[in-house]
C-alpha cells in the first residue's frame, strides 16, 4: 500500500480484481470502502480481465499486473484507480495508467496519486523511467503529468507520450 496525506493506493489481489468486475458490493465489503471510481463497463472491464490473466501467469510481478484503488482516507471512498501496466521493459521503463471518477476531478487527487507512484518507483531496482500515454488534447491528464514532472517526448495525431526520469543522472 502506498499512502499520501489524503489517499491510500491499495494494490488489488487477483481475487479482488475478479470481484471488481463481478461483485463490486463484495469487494466494497472486503475493503471497507465505497466504490465511486470510473465505470468498469466495456473497455475497463476488458483491461481488468487481461490483468487478471497476466497476474495469474506472473505472480512474482503482481504489482505490475494489478490495479491500485485510489482511496480517499477521510471517508474510504474509492475515487479511481492507477496501475503500472507491465514490468520494466529492456529500457527499464514502466508505463503507468490512471482513471478518476468524474465527480472527483479538479481536486488534485490524481496528481497526488501519480506523484506517490513516482516516489514508490524511485525506490525500486530495475526501473529508470516511468512513461505515460495520453490522448492528444486530454488537457486534464497532461496537466497531471506536467505537475508530477513528466516531460513530453512524442506527440502524434491521437496520442502523446510522456517520460519521468526516476534518477537525476538520467
Secondary structure as UniProt FT lines:
FT   STRAND          2..3
FT   STRAND          7..11
FT   HELIX           14..22
FT   HELIX           24..31
FT   STRAND          34..35
FT   HELIX           43..57
FT   HELIX           59..64
FT   STRAND          68..72
FT   TURN            73..76
FT   STRAND          77..84
FT   TURN            90..91
FT   STRAND          93..100
FT   HELIX           102..104
FT   TURN            105..106
FT   HELIX           109..122
FT   TURN            125..126
FT   STRAND          129..135
FT   TURN            136..137
FT   HELIX           139..148
FT   STRAND          151..155
FT   STRAND          159..165
FT   TURN            168..169
//
